[in-house]
Amino acid sequence: MERWCVQVMNEEVMNLFSNNMTQKLGKKIDLKWDIDRKGVVCGWCKLSDPEDIYLVAELVADLGGRVMTISPLNKPVNDKPSHVVINYHFYFGGINCTVCITLKDSDKTVKSITPVLKSADWHEREMQELYNVKPQGHPNSKRLFLDENIHMTDRTMIPLSEALNGASTNTLWEKIMKSDRKEAHNGEL
């Protein structure tokens, strides 16, 4: 397919998604599109209300899309977990779009998108297990990796995303040395 034809198709999908987001959410959204020199399209969206992720999942499903991955990240304040930022990476109509939500400080729950997009299943279960974020309404909330006898707290595990963030510095080693391994058996899931 000719490059200009692909570009026209991408622009149609971008416009359709943007218009549907604005229409479905009923408000202006923070959505930006980047197209690299090879024509790869990436969208970046930040939602002000975490509940809106379910509506976005419905739009992605309507476009025949899927979840590529979900990337949560604990955002610490003064070396204590404060809030969780979750990036949902979607693929639809030949383009990628990352949609970001921030959970409120005390809230560790998010509406599950697995009922709409089955491709979110393992990602949400992993998020529950490693980040202690509960996807409400998930059809199968059984653990994927860890034994049921391990009780999670915010400091029980060091998720891969955090490990890679500090991989080339002392950050990871310092976090490991500060963690209290006894904590892993005292918290609750």
Secondary structure, DSSP 4 states (H G I P E B T S, - for coil): --HHHHHHHHHHHHHHHHHHHHHHHTS--EEEEEE-TT--EEEEEE-SSGGGHHHHHHHHHHTT-EEEEEEEEEEEETTEEEEEEEEEEEEETTEEEEEEEE--TT--EEE--TTT-GGGHHHHHHHHHHH--EEET-S----SSS-TTPPP-TTT---HHHHHHTTTSSHHHHHHHH--GGGGGTS--
